[in-house]
């Protein structure tokens, strides 16, 4: 039986968080011009996102709304009036994440192309379905995956559902991703393999302690997957 790789998308296959970071930096700069502290502005955005994501999800438009809400909170906490022109500018800043360029991480395209002949590849990404499917189309990688799943959150139960749906053997199945919270720990809980590919700009809300680090394979880059799952003439390394 071929091994199965369940692969994350954002910040595993292509850049993602850097564009949100750029928007937050632009927001903080604008807030500084309004007399608010930049660090306070960044913390306020983080708080608003933590509060809103369970209710509204990860749609890019909701990120823009979170920035507007953060601006409103800053005004309220400092007893300053909310200015429509500033709100409009904040909204424009947040909208920049909707059509950001798709920049594949080093070695992703060629590594997936090689692995697609040796492994069953499932894409598992969380967020807004339309936004994630749009990014996959623009990436040019869609044809390399056997199946694509977009879910609201990646949890152990989601992975167990994939195991049951495709009759996968846990010992022959691995999750590949950059997020301890959404990729690695759910895989460990579901008792499948976990391959951690850290990204220097992983979103703060996706960071966290890895539950069982001794069970995790850590790679320096996506390209190193190629050596773990060689062709049929080689010996599988995991």
C-alpha positions in Angstrom: 0.0 0.0 0.0 1.2 3.5 -0.9 1.9 5.8 2.1 -0.5 8.7 2.4 0.6 12.2 3.1 -2.0 14.7 4.4 -0.6 18.0 3.5 -1.3 21.5 4.8 -1.4 24.4 2.4 -0.8 27.9 3.9 2.8 28.4 5.0 3.5 24.8 4.1 3.1 25.0 0.3 3.0 28.7 -0.2 3.5 32.0 1.7 0.5 33.2 3.6 1.1 34.7 7.0 3.6 37.3 5.7 0.8 39.1 3.9 -1.3 39.3 7.0 1.8 40.5 8.9 2.3 43.2 6.3 -1.3 44.4 6.7 -1.0 44.4 10.5 2.2 46.4 10.2 0.5 48.9 7.9 -2.4 49.1 10.3 -0.1 49.8 13.3 1.7 52.5 11.3 -1.6 54.2 10.6 -2.7 53.9 14.2 0.6 55.5 15.2 -0.3 58.4 13.0 -3.6 58.7 14.9 -1.7 58.9 18.2 -2.0 55.3 19.4 0.9 53.1 20.3 1.9 50.7 17.5 2.4 47.8 19.9 -1.0 48.4 21.5 -2.5 48.4 18.0 -0.9 45.0 17.2 -2.1 43.5 20.5 -5.6 44.8 19.9 -5.7 43.2 16.5 -4.6 39.9 18.0 -7.2 40.1 20.7 -10.0 40.9 18.2 -9.0 37.9 16.0 -8.9 35.5 19.0 -12.4 36.6 19.9 -13.9 36.6 16.4 -12.5 33.6 14.6 -14.6 31.0 16.5 -17.7 32.9 15.4 -16.8 34.1 11.8 -14.0 31.9 10.7 -11.0 32.8 8.5 -12.5 34.5 5.5 -10.2 37.3 4.3 -13.0 39.8 4.6 -13.4 39.0 8.2 -9.7 39.9 8.8 -10.4 43.3 7.3 -13.4 43.7 9.6 -11.2 42.7 12.6 -8.9 45.6 11.7 -11.8 48.0 11.7 -13.1 46.7 15.0 -9.5 47.0 16.5 -9.5 50.7 15.3 -12.8 51.3 16.9 -11.6 49.7 20.2 -8.5 51.9 20.2 -10.7 55.0 19.8 -13.0 54.0 22.6 -10.2 53.1 25.0 -8.5 56.5 24.3 -11.8 58.5 24.2 -11.2 59.6 20.6 -13.8 59.9 17.9 -14.0 57.3 15.2 -13.3 58.9 11.8 -14.9 57.5 8.7 -11.9 58.3 6.6 -9.6 56.3 8.9 -12.1 53.4 9.0 -12.1 53.4 5.2 -8.3 53.3 5.1 -8.2 50.5 7.6 -10.6 48.5 5.5 -8.5 49.0 2.4 -5.4 47.8 4.3 -7.2 44.6 5.3 -8.5 44.0 1.8 -4.9 43.5 0.6 -4.9 39.9 1.8 -7.8 38.9 -0.5 -5.8 38.6 -3.7 -2.2 38.4 -2.5 0.2 36.6 -4.8 0.8 32.9 -4.5 4.5 32.4 -3.9 5.4 28.7 -3.6 7.9 27.8 -1.0 11.2 26.4 -2.1 11.1 23.0 -3.7 7.4 22.5 -3.2 6.3 22.1 -6.9 9.0 19.6 -7.9 8.8 17.7 -4.6 5.0 17.2 -4.9 5.4 16.1 -8.5 7.8 13.4 -7.5 5.8 12.3 -4.4 2.6 12.1 -6.4 3.9 9.0 -8.1 4.9 7.3 -4.8 2.3 8.5 -2.3 -1.4 9.2 -2.0 -1.6 13.0 -1.5 -4.5 14.6 0.3 -4.6 18.3 0.8 -6.1 19.4 4.1 -6.5 23.1 4.7 -8.7 25.1 7.0 -10.4 28.4 6.4 -12.9 29.9 4.0 -13.6 27.4 1.2 -13.8 29.9 -1.6 -10.6 31.6 -0.6 -8.6 28.4 -0.1 -9.8 26.8 -3.4 -8.9 30.0 -5.2 -5.4 29.9 -3.8 -5.1 26.3 -4.8 -6.1 27.1 -8.4 -3.7 30.0 -8.6 -0.9 27.8 -7.2 -1.1 25.4 -10.1 -0.7 22.4 -7.7 -4.2 21.1 -7.6 -3.6 18.3 -10.1 -1.0 16.7 -7.9 -3.5 15.9 -5.1 -5.8 12.9 -5.1 -8.3 14.7 -2.9 -8.8 18.2 -1.4 -10.5 19.0 1.9 -11.2 22.5 3.2 -12.5 22.5 6.8 -13.3 25.2 9.4 -10.7 23.8 11.8 -8.2 21.0 11.6 -8.7 18.7 14.6 -8.0 15.1 15.4 -11.6 14.1 14.6 -11.2 15.5 11.1 -8.1 13.4 10.6 -9.9 10.3 11.9 -12.7 11.0 9.5 -10.2 10.9 6.6 -8.7 7.7 7.9 -12.2 6.1 7.9 -13.3 7.6 4.6 -10.3 6.4 2.6 -9.6 3.3 4.7 -6.1 4.5 5.5 -3.8 2.7 7.9 -2.5 5.1 10.6 1.0 3.6 10.5 1.1 4.4 6.7 -0.3 8.0 7.0 1.5 11.2 7.9 0.4 14.8 8.4 2.8 17.4 6.9 2.5 21.0 8.0 4.0 24.0 9.7 1.5 24.5 12.5 1.9 22.8 15.9 -1.7 23.7 16.8 -3.5 22.7 13.6 -1.2 20.2 11.9 1.1 18.4 14.3 -0.8 18.1 17.6 -4.1 16.9 15.8 -2.0 14.3 13.9 -0.4 13.0 17.1 -3.8 12.8 18.8 -5.2 10.8 15.8 -2.2 8.5 16.2 -0.8 9.0 12.7 2.7 10.2 11.8 3.6 13.9 12.0 6.1 15.7 9.9 6.8 19.2 11.0 8.1 21.7 8.5 8.6 25.0 10.5 8.0 28.3 8.8 9.7 31.4 10.3 6.5 33.4 9.9 4.0 31.0 11.3 1.0 32.9 12.6 1.2 33.4 16.3 -2.3 31.9 16.8 -0.9 28.7 15.1 2.1 28.3 17.3 2.3 26.2 20.5 4.0 23.4 22.3 4.2 20.1 20.5 2.5 17.4 22.6 4.8 14.5 21.9 7.9 15.8 20.2 9.7 12.4 20.3 7.1 11.2 17.8 7.6 14.1 15.3 9.9 14.2 12.3 11.2 17.8 11.9 12.4 18.9 8.4 14.3 22.0 7.5 12.3 22.5 4.3 9.6 20.8 2.2 12.1 19.5 -0.2 13.4 17.0 2.4 10.2 15.0 2.1 11.6 13.5 -1.1 14.2 11.6 0.8 11.7 10.3 3.4 9.5 8.7 0.7 11.8 7.5 -2.1 10.7 5.6 -5.2 9.9 1.9 -5.0 13.5 0.9 -5.5 14.5 2.8 -2.4 13.8 2.2 1.3 11.1 4.3 3.0 12.9 6.2 5.8 9.8 6.6 8.1 
